[in-house]
Structure formats: structure tokens, C-alpha cells
Amino acid sequence: MRTRMCVLTAGVLLALTACSSGGSDAPADSTTGSGESGAATETTEIQMGVLPIVPSAALQLGIDEGIFADHGFDVSLETGQGGAALLPAVMSGQLQFAISNPLSIMLAQEQGLDIRMVTGYSHSNAEGDDVTSVWAKADSGIASPADLAGKTVAVNTLKTMGEISIKEIVSKAGGDPDSINFVELGFPDMPAALESGNIDAAWVPEPFQTIFKDSGANLVAYNYQETMPGVPTMSVITAGPLAESDPDMVQEFVAAVDEVTTFAEDNPDKVRATLTTFLDMDEELANKVLVEHFGAQMNEDSLQALSDLSVKYGLLKEPVDMATFMP
């Protein structure tokens, strides 16, 4: 098995307009190898888009454990900054699959793009410590959601789940959500930006919330938990034309991913061990980070809450029909 980690270029974004009427019908590449018995075996090469965050390590673990190979796939992982940035590459056929946050999928479908959510992947925690949160400097005076009003808050991509959930916790606290200045910044750049004062607060997943915690920063809120507890953080997507042209391959890949997420859920220590190579993470940090829940099944109530908030804050025009949205 091989893993190729490379940042998707901005050029793939140009494919979004071109792909709005359909994606590539071409199936993933297939190669022929030889099994232990000497008989020829067919392997399908898959390029899958991921984000450089903790839950993506489960896919690398699936590669390392041979789970994808057992299902006949040779998987390469390619990284992007946000789930929305991966969508054009999926639509153009550059990537056969990707993980993406459910709001990016909702927005793409409302825009008429034939993006299919084929199975669940990772999920936030409905109670206790959560896997995504908002942080501020200890001496900033920002200690609660109400204090975020009028402040500059960093998110990895604009107009996504982080932004609307932060707006909602500020609104619930009596503040003006429209007064928040959201800026787009890569997760790895947020600790330095917060320390330098270029931003007032940062919304991050792991491992960055553990980095903030260890630095003595203030935990402002678990924004998902306070607005849509247990919401899926990532789901697996593919392009409609690929799903239609090669349904057996897509079904088999879904089975592989579901086996991977089950294995990751049962073996969080192996996920942590994978982080040291997948994200080049220090072993001490890898042993401390909070690992998300993994699994195919998704919380429909939390997805409905996400849809409703997206309508409330003007990202979606209409609520999503869960009967057709869910895999």
C-alpha cells in the first residue's frame, strides 16, 4: 500500500464551475497484481481527499492494517485545507472519494452539484470534552461566548460549521453574532496568530485544542456541543457520475471504509500511534489528544440542527430533506 500526502492546489477550485453539470464518468484506475497463490488479482487505485487533522489518521491506519487492500483497493491520501476545498477535485474526478464536513455537502447539493454522501466517518461528542472548541489567550478577557461579540475569530474556512455554530453560541449568550469578524486561517497557523494578537480567538479541532490547553489558553466553548451535540464532523463523499457508473466499486469502497472506522473506534491507541507518522506529531502530544468517535451511522437530529442553523444564518436557502440527504 502507498500513501501520497500532498496539498491540493488552488487550481482544482477552477473545476467547480466546469463540473456543476456533471463529473467524470471514468472509473478509478485498476492494476493487476499477483496474490499469494500466484493467481492474478485486480487492484483498484483510489485517490482520496483528507484534512491534516486527527480523525484523518484512521484512514492511514486502514492502509497500514491492510483493510483497504483486503477489499481490493490501493489508496493514496491527498490533503486539503477544508472539506469544501476537496469538493471540486471530487467533482472533476481528480479524487474518487474524500471526507468532508456535512455542511459543505449540503451547500454543494443546494448549488446543484451531484455530490453524494455515501457513509459516515467521524463524530463529535454529545457530552464531556468535545473534539472541537474555541480558544482565547488567558489574558484576553474572553472567557465565554458572549465575549466573542465584536472580536476577530479564526476558522479554517469561512461559511462552514465552525462559523455558524459560533454565531449561535454568541446569539444564545445575548451577543450580536453579526458583529464577529471571521477570518480564514489554516489550523496550524492559528496558535502563532493568537499569540501575536492577530486574532482574538480560534476555533480548532485536535491536536490544536490540546496545544492551546497546554499553553494555558482559555477554553471559551465547545461550540458543536452547545448547538448540535453529536454532529458528524466528517462524512465520505463521491461524485454522482462515479456512483452511477460504477456502483459496485463504490459499494465495496464504502464497505472498506466502514470496516476501517469500526477498527479505529475499537483501537484508539493505534490511531494515536499512527499520528506520529501521519501528522509527524510528537508522541507525547499524540498520547494526549482526544480522538473522535468513528462509525458509519450518523446522528440525524444533529444534522437537522445543522441544517436549521445554516438556514437561520443565511448559508442555506431551505432546510435539507434528511430522507434524501442521508446515505
C-alpha positions as CSV (number, residue, x, y, z in Angstrom):
1,M,0.0,0.0,0.0
2,R,1.2,3.5,-0.7
3,T,0.2,6.9,0.8
4,R,0.8,10.1,-1.1
5,M,0.3,13.2,1.1
6,C,0.2,16.4,-1.0
7,V,-1.7,19.7,-0.7
8,L,-4.3,20.1,-3.3
9,T,-3.6,23.2,-5.4
10,A,-5.9,26.1,-5.7
11,G,-6.2,25.2,-9.4
12,V,-8.7,22.4,-8.7
13,L,-11.1,25.1,-7.5
14,L,-11.4,26.2,-11.1
15,A,-13.1,22.8,-11.8
16,L,-16.1,23.7,-9.6
17,T,-17.9,25.7,-12.3
18,A,-16.9,23.3,-15.0
19,C,-18.2,20.4,-13.0
20,S,-21.5,21.9,-12.0
21,S,-23.2,20.0,-14.8
22,G,-21.5,16.7,-14.0
23,G,-18.3,15.0,-13.1
24,S,-16.1,12.4,-14.7
25,D,-17.7,9.1,-15.6
26,A,-14.3,7.4,-15.7
27,P,-13.7,4.7,-13.1
28,A,-10.7,4.7,-10.8
29,D,-7.6,3.1,-12.4
30,S,-7.1,-0.6,-12.0
31,T,-3.9,-2.5,-11.9
32,T,-3.2,-6.2,-11.9
33,G,-1.0,-7.9,-9.3
34,S,-0.3,-11.4,-8.1
35,G,-1.7,-12.9,-4.9
36,E,-0.1,-15.4,-2.6
37,S,-1.5,-18.3,-4.7
38,G,0.1,-16.8,-7.9
39,A,-3.3,-16.0,-9.4
40,A,-3.8,-12.6,-10.9
41,T,-5.7,-10.2,-8.7
42,E,-7.1,-6.8,-9.7
43,T,-6.4,-3.8,-7.5
44,T,-8.3,-0.5,-7.9
45,E,-6.3,2.6,-7.3
46,I,-8.1,5.3,-5.3
47,Q,-7.2,8.9,-4.6
48,M,-8.9,10.1,-1.5
49,G,-9.0,13.6,-0.1
50,V,-8.5,14.2,3.6
51,L,-7.7,17.0,6.0
52,P,-4.5,17.3,8.1
53,I,-6.3,16.6,11.4
54,V,-6.5,13.8,13.9
55,P,-9.6,11.9,12.5
56,S,-8.0,11.5,9.1
57,A,-5.4,9.2,10.7
58,A,-7.9,6.4,10.8
59,L,-7.7,6.2,7.0
60,Q,-3.9,5.9,7.2
61,L,-4.4,3.2,9.8
62,G,-6.7,1.4,7.4
63,I,-4.0,1.5,4.8
64,D,-1.3,0.3,7.3
65,E,-3.5,-2.6,8.5
66,G,-4.3,-3.8,5.0
67,I,-8.0,-3.3,5.3
68,F,-8.3,-1.4,2.0
69,A,-6.0,-3.9,0.3
70,D,-8.3,-6.8,1.6
71,H,-11.2,-5.0,-0.3
72,G,-9.1,-4.7,-3.5
73,F,-8.0,-1.0,-3.1
74,D,-4.7,0.8,-3.4
75,V,-5.4,4.0,-1.6
76,S,-3.5,7.3,-1.8
77,L,-4.4,10.1,0.6
78,E,-4.2,13.8,-0.5
79,T,-4.7,16.7,1.8
80,G,-6.7,19.9,1.5
81,Q,-7.3,22.8,4.0
82,G,-11.1,22.3,4.3
83,G,-13.8,19.9,3.2
84,A,-15.2,22.5,0.8
85,A,-11.8,22.7,-1.0
86,L,-11.9,19.0,-1.7
87,L,-15.3,19.1,-3.5
88,P,-14.1,20.4,-6.8
89,A,-11.4,17.7,-7.0
90,V,-14.1,15.0,-6.4
91,M,-16.4,16.5,-9.0
92,S,-13.6,16.7,-11.6
93,G,-12.5,13.1,-11.0
94,Q,-9.1,14.1,-9.6
95,L,-10.2,12.4,-6.4
96,Q,-12.6,9.4,-6.4
97,F,-13.6,10.0,-2.7
98,A,-13.0,12.5,0.1
99,I,-14.0,13.2,3.6
100,S,-15.9,16.4,4.1
101,N,-18.0,18.1,6.7
102,P,-21.7,17.7,6.2
103,L,-22.4,21.4,5.7
104,S,-20.1,21.6,2.7
105,I,-22.1,18.7,1.2
106,M,-25.4,20.4,1.9
107,L,-24.2,23.6,0.3
108,A,-22.8,21.8,-2.8
109,Q,-26.1,19.9,-3.3
110,E,-28.2,23.1,-3.0
111,Q,-26.0,24.6,-5.7
112,G,-26.9,21.7,-7.9
113,L,-23.7,19.7,-7.7
114,D,-24.1,16.0,-7.8
115,I,-22.1,15.1,-4.7
116,R,-23.2,12.0,-2.8
117,M,-22.6,11.3,0.9
118,V,-22.1,7.6,0.9
119,T,-21.3,6.8,4.6
120,G,-20.5,8.3,7.9
121,Y,-17.0,8.7,9.2
122,S,-16.2,10.7,12.4
123,H,-18.4,12.3,15.0
124,S,-18.2,14.9,17.8
125,N,-19.0,14.1,21.4
126,A,-22.5,14.8,22.7
127,E,-21.2,15.3,26.2
128,G,-18.0,15.7,28.2
129,D,-14.9,17.0,26.5
130,D,-15.5,17.6,22.8
131,V,-13.3,17.3,19.7
132,T,-13.6,20.9,18.5
133,S,-13.6,24.1,20.5
134,V,-13.0,27.9,20.7
135,W,-9.9,29.2,22.5
136,A,-8.6,32.6,23.5
137,K,-5.5,33.9,25.3
138,A,-5.6,33.7,29.0
139,D,-5.2,37.4,29.5
140,S,-7.6,38.4,26.7
141,G,-10.7,38.8,28.9
142,I,-12.5,36.4,26.6
143,A,-14.0,33.7,28.9
144,S,-17.4,32.9,27.5
145,P,-19.3,33.0,24.2
146,A,-20.7,36.5,25.0
147,D,-17.2,37.8,25.0
148,L,-16.7,36.9,21.3
149,A,-19.1,39.6,20.1
150,G,-17.1,42.2,18.1
151,K,-13.9,40.0,18.1
152,T,-11.8,38.5,15.4
153,V,-12.2,34.7,15.3
154,A,-10.2,32.4,13.1
155,V,-11.8,29.4,11.3
156,N,-10.2,27.2,8.7
157,T,-12.7,28.0,6.1
158,L,-15.4,30.6,6.0
159,K,-19.2,29.9,5.9
160,T,-19.0,26.4,7.4
161,M,-19.9,24.6,10.6
162,G,-17.4,26.4,12.8
163,E,-18.8,29.8,11.8
164,I,-22.5,29.1,12.2
165,S,-22.1,27.3,15.5
166,I,-20.0,30.1,16.9
167,K,-22.6,32.6,15.8
168,E,-25.3,30.6,17.5
169,I,-23.5,30.3,20.9
170,V,-22.9,34.1,20.8
171,S,-26.6,34.7,20.0
172,K,-27.7,32.3,22.8
173,A,-25.5,34.3,25.2
174,G,-27.2,37.6,24.2
175,G,-24.5,38.9,21.9
176,D,-24.7,40.1,18.3
177,P,-23.4,37.2,16.0
178,D,-23.1,39.6,13.1
179,S,-20.5,41.6,15.0
180,I,-18.0,38.8,14.9
181,N,-15.2,39.2,12.3
182,F,-14.4,35.8,11.0
183,V,-11.0,35.3,9.2
184,E,-9.9,32.2,7.3
185,L,-6.7,30.6,8.6
186,G,-5.2,27.2,8.4
187,F,-5.3,25.3,11.7
188,P,-1.5,25.0,12.0
189,D,-1.2,28.8,11.8
190,M,-3.7,29.6,14.5
191,P,-1.6,29.2,17.6
192,A,1.0,31.7,16.4
193,A,-1.7,34.1,15.2
194,L,-3.4,34.0,18.6
195,E,-0.1,34.5,20.5
196,S,0.8,37.5,18.3
197,G,-2.6,39.1,18.7
198,N,-3.5,39.0,15.1
199,I,-6.7,37.2,16.1
200,D,-8.7,37.3,19.3
201,A,-9.9,33.6,19.3
202,A,-9.5,30.5,17.3
203,W,-11.8,27.6,16.5
204,V,-9.8,24.3,16.3
205,P,-10.1,20.5,16.3
206,E,-7.4,18.2,17.7
207,P,-4.5,18.3,18.0
208,F,-4.7,22.1,18.2
209,Q,-7.1,22.2,21.1
210,T,-4.7,20.2,23.2
211,I,-1.9,22.5,22.1
212,F,-3.9,25.5,23.3
213,K,-4.8,23.8,26.5
214,D,-1.2,23.0,27.3
215,S,-0.2,26.6,26.5
216,G,-2.6,27.9,29.2
217,A,-5.2,29.4,26.8
218,N,-8.8,29.9,27.8
219,L,-11.4,27.4,26.7
220,V,-14.3,29.6,25.5
221,A,-16.8,27.0,24.4
222,Y,-17.4,23.6,22.9
223,N,-19.4,25.2,20.1
224,Y,-20.7,22.0,18.4
225,Q,-21.8,20.5,21.7
226,E,-23.8,23.6,22.6
227,T,-25.6,23.8,19.3
228,M,-25.8,20.4,17.6
229,P,-24.4,17.8,20.1
230,G,-23.0,14.6,18.5
231,V,-23.0,16.1,15.0
232,P,-20.9,14.2,12.4
233,T,-17.6,16.1,11.8
234,M,-16.7,14.2,8.6
235,S,-18.6,12.0,6.1
236,V,-17.4,10.2,3.0
237,I,-18.4,11.7,-0.4
238,T,-18.1,10.8,-4.1
239,A,-19.3,12.3,-7.3
240,G,-22.7,11.3,-8.6
241,P,-21.5,10.2,-12.0
242,L,-19.0,7.8,-10.5
243,A,-21.6,6.4,-8.1
244,E,-23.9,5.8,-11.2
245,S,-21.2,4.4,-13.5
246,D,-19.5,2.1,-11.0
247,P,-21.9,1.3,-8.2
248,D,-20.3,-2.0,-7.3
249,M,-16.9,-0.3,-6.8
250,V,-18.4,2.5,-4.7
251,Q,-20.3,-0.1,-2.6
252,E,-17.2,-2.1,-2.0
253,F,-15.2,1.1,-1.0
254,V,-17.9,2.0,1.5
255,A,-17.7,-1.4,3.0
256,A,-13.9,-0.9,3.3
257,V,-14.3,2.5,5.0
258,D,-16.9,1.1,7.3
259,E,-14.5,-1.6,8.4
260,V,-11.8,1.0,8.8
261,T,-13.9,3.2,11.1
262,T,-15.1,0.2,13.1
263,F,-11.4,-0.8,13.6
264,A,-10.4,2.7,14.5
265,E,-13.2,3.0,17.0
266,D,-12.1,-0.2,18.7
267,N,-8.4,0.7,18.6
268,P,-7.9,4.4,19.6
269,D,-4.4,3.7,20.7
270,K,-3.5,2.5,17.2
271,V,-5.0,5.7,15.8
272,R,-2.8,7.7,18.2
273,A,0.3,5.7,17.2
274,T,-0.4,6.5,13.5
275,L,-0.5,10.2,14.3
276,T,3.3,10.2,14.9
277,T,3.9,9.5,11.2
278,F,0.7,10.6,9.5
279,L,0.9,14.2,11.0
280,D,4.5,14.0,12.2
281,M,3.1,14.5,15.7
282,D,5.2,14.3,18.8
283,E,4.5,11.1,20.6
284,E,3.7,12.8,23.9
285,L,1.1,15.0,22.2
286,A,-0.3,12.0,20.3
287,N,-0.9,10.3,23.6
288,K,-2.9,13.3,24.9
289,V,-5.1,14.3,22.1
290,L,-8.8,13.5,22.1
291,V,-9.7,11.0,19.4
292,E,-13.1,11.4,17.8
293,H,-15.7,8.7,17.6
294,F,-15.7,6.8,14.3
295,G,-18.5,4.9,12.6
296,A,-20.9,4.7,9.6
297,Q,-24.1,5.7,11.5
298,M,-24.8,9.4,11.8
299,N,-27.0,11.4,14.2
300,E,-29.9,12.6,12.1
301,D,-31.2,15.0,14.8
302,S,-27.8,16.8,15.0
303,L,-27.7,17.0,11.2
304,Q,-31.2,18.5,11.2
305,A,-30.0,21.1,13.7
306,L,-27.0,21.9,11.5
307,S,-29.4,22.4,8.5
308,D,-31.7,24.6,10.6
309,L,-28.8,26.8,11.8
310,S,-27.5,27.1,8.2
311,V,-30.9,28.4,7.1
312,K,-31.0,30.8,10.1
313,Y,-27.6,32.3,9.3
314,G,-28.2,32.5,5.6
315,L,-25.9,29.8,4.3
316,L,-28.7,27.6,3.0
317,K,-31.9,28.8,1.4
318,E,-34.1,25.9,2.5
319,P,-33.8,23.2,5.2
320,V,-32.2,19.9,4.0
321,D,-34.5,16.9,3.4
322,M,-32.9,14.3,5.6
323,A,-34.7,11.5,3.8
324,T,-32.7,12.1,0.7
325,F,-29.5,13.5,2.3
326,M,-28.7,10.5,4.5
327,P,-26.9,7.6,2.8
